[in-house]
Amino acid sequence: MRQPRWLAPWKDSPDKPAIYHCISRVVDRRMVLDDLQREQFRTFLRMQENFSGCRILAYCVMSNHFHLLLEVPPMPAEGLSDAELLKRLRAIYPEATVALFARELATARQRGDSAAAQRLHERHTYRMHDLSEFMKTLLQRFTRWFNRSHQRSGTLWESRFKSVLVEDGTAARTMAAYIDLNPVRAGMVADPAHYRWSSYGEAVGGGPRGNGAKARAGLARACLGNGASSSRWAEFDRLYRDLMGLALRHHTGKATTVLAPEVPLAAMLRCRVRYFTDGAVIGSRGFVDEVFAAARHRFPERRRDGPRRLRGQAKAAAGTLWSMRDLRVGI
């Protein structure tokens, strides 16, 4: 029987963030995403961000899977204005489609038919500010594009996507670094800045404008908290590289990337940490216990608390980060 997804008990509260690490893999884990496909996937990813009201904090698109650190804020209590709704629709629909919808909406407003206008809003807003709808729309849109390009049909992704609820703060910035280090762990690059289909690669290569600015802002949010600014990028870049266990050394006028002296956490992030994909909930002891208390019905009576200590290669974070699941083997 399929288990319900772990969602933040406070997901409808504007005062506490709901952040998720999402992972989806190509069926049979085939290496089918080449440079063109990864670029297109990133385009759809940013389009979906602009439409949904969710916020991408970190991401990495590999050749057979992707990782995404996503913040899902609640729909504003007052809903969306007509102007905001039309702006979001333009992120994913052709202008002709948006113009037709705008005329329908304007007609309802002119008639004073607020119920009809509300129904028009709901035609699209049910897909906004929602984790499952974000992923469903993203995966379906890319699958349609991929199938047309390759004259194929059928599913592209394995079963349903995985997700882990992540606490803001230490857990979120650790997860962001873990995601950006994917191509380093895979031996594809020595420096994650050189992998363009990732949040850090986009932040470095994209510069302070456009999607480069969005990537910088997302990483700053993940690492420094809500309201953090990426305007002091050079300073933040140094902090983030320290977290990833990297440093920049200048040699004969050129910047050369070297591994910083190994510290336990940085060394851990260069290994596969199964807790970060299968741990269900990752955060401080108090955070995991709070989620456990809200979902007590999902556990047998003999289980008394939620937090489980990280083991194996993840033990460097033990005592700082805790997991809802006790993964004893294959870590």
C-alpha positions, 0 to 999 in steps of 0.5 A: 500500500502506498504511504502518504507523502510526508508534508509539513503539518504547518504547510498552510501557515505563512510563518513557517517554511515548508522545504522539500528535497525532491528526487526523480529518476529516469525509468530503468535509470537509463542515461538519456539526459544529454546536454540539450535535454538537461538545458530544456529541463532547466528551462521547464523548471524555471517556468514552473517556478514562475507559475507556481509560486514555489521557490527553487532553493537548489537543484541539480540535473544529472543524466538519469535523475535530478535533485530539487530543494523546493520551498512551498509557501502557502497561497496568500490568504487574499488569493491572487489578483487578476494581474498576478494570475495573468503574470503567472500564466504567461510563464507557461502558456503562449500569449494567445492563450493568456489573452483569451483567458484575460478576456474571459476574466474581464467579461466576468468582472464587467458583469459583476459576476465574482463567482464566475471570476473565482471559478476562472481563477480556480481553473489554474490556482489549484496547481499553485503553492502545492508540492505534488502539483509542482512536480506533476506539471514539471515531469509531465511537461518534460515527458511530452517534450522528450517523447515528441523529440524522440518519437516515443510514448509512455512514461519517462520517470520511475514510479512517483518522485521521492521527497524529504521534508527539510528543516530551514537553517542548518538542514536546508543549507546542508541539503543545498550543498549536497545537491550541488555536489552531485556532479563532484560525487559522480566524478564529472567535475572537480568543482561544482561551479563547472557543472552548468545544470545545477544551482551553483553552476547557474549562480556562478555562470549566470551572473547577477541577472536573469536566472543567474540572479534567481539561482544566487537568491535561492542559494542565499535563502537556503543557506542564510534564511528567509529575507537573505540577500544575494547582493554580497555574492562574493562573500556568500560564495566563500561561505558556500564553498567552505560548506562544500569543502572547497576553496579557491587558490590563486596561482599565476593569476588564475583561479584554481580549485582545490579541496579545502582541508577535509572536515567531517561534514564536508567529507560527508557531503562528498559521499552518498547519504541515503538519509537525504533521499530516504529519511522522510524528515531531516532536521534538528531533534526538535523539528523531527519530534514536532513532525512525529507528534503531528503524524503519531497515527502513522507509527506503532504504539511502541515507538515513543519519539521521532528522531533517529540518529544518523549513522554510517557515512552520515555520522559526521552530522549526528547530533546536529541533524536527525532523521525520521527513519532509522536506516540501518543498512546500505547507508 
